[in-house]
Amino acid sequence: QEISLERNPHYHRPELPYLDEVVFRIVGSEQGLLTQLLAGELDFVRSINPSSIDRVRANADLQLVIYDDRSYTHVCWNTQKPTLSDPRVRRGLTAAIDRETLIDVVYGGFGRLGIGPVLSSFWAFNGELAPVPFDPGSARKSLEAAGWIDTDDDGVLDKNGDALVLEVLAPAENEIRQDLAILIQEDLKRVGVKTELRFVEWGTLMAAMQDGSFDALINGWEEPTQIDLAGLWQSAPPGEPTFNFGRYSNPEVDRLLTEAADLTDFSEQKPIFDRIQEFIVADQPYTFLVENTRLTAHARRIQGLEINAATPYFNLDEWYVKTESATE
């Protein structure tokens, strides 16, 4: 339920940390976090739902901090599923999703349009790449080129007698991803793709990721400060644990990842990373929805914070509590 960290008297900076104890509390829902924050039961919440901004700003005891995060949210397509193995299908699905509207409606405009597997704020980003445009007409053509046509006029595309029906998973604990799923469902319906939404608890979702028992899921990654694409995009050997949940496999990407791993000079790695991004964006194993903007809130009595994209706890050792009578 909680993790308590006590001050280390042998810390390498003798005067720090200022705080005697920091307690991380496990709260099962975003609404629960917000309720406890507004009630003064929590001093810091790492992620605030954009829909709650006004309530946080209206509370004189709280400070809202907004900054570009090192994370992105995406739809992971299971490329091992027959319906999703063709890149033309995945490109069509991406083109059918109005991601600008998702950002406006779900994120309150906080966020940048997702492009590919490297964040646009990172040095290794391929600046020649552009987001896949929202284009339902193009989406239908791409799906049709892959053989998916509504032969019986029931509003759902079909191929060889099978309808294009996808189950989309999202975590039951994350309201934002549930909202994304609902809007994506409506967008895909307009081009003849039927989706069935299932919101499951995190443990169930993780199990589905690991064993590949899903069609699509809405997930997010927080990128390390060091560029390392192999963990997500290297072909996964059968039966071995992997973070390549969509089982994406491209021999040329594998070769380039191995080549990049043998280099230590950024200038030599950059063209290789550029090429890797080109392949992944063309293949669309993910629909890259949004590069996230982080909304963080803390009690104003907590001072000394230097929140940034590296981590919101960047200088936790220098945080302190300001009281009316003294500074502690």
Summary of the structure (lengths in Angstrom):
residues: 328
radius of gyration: 22.2
end to end distance: 27.1
largest distance: 75.9
contacts: 948
relative contact order: 0.21
helix: 34%
strand: 23%
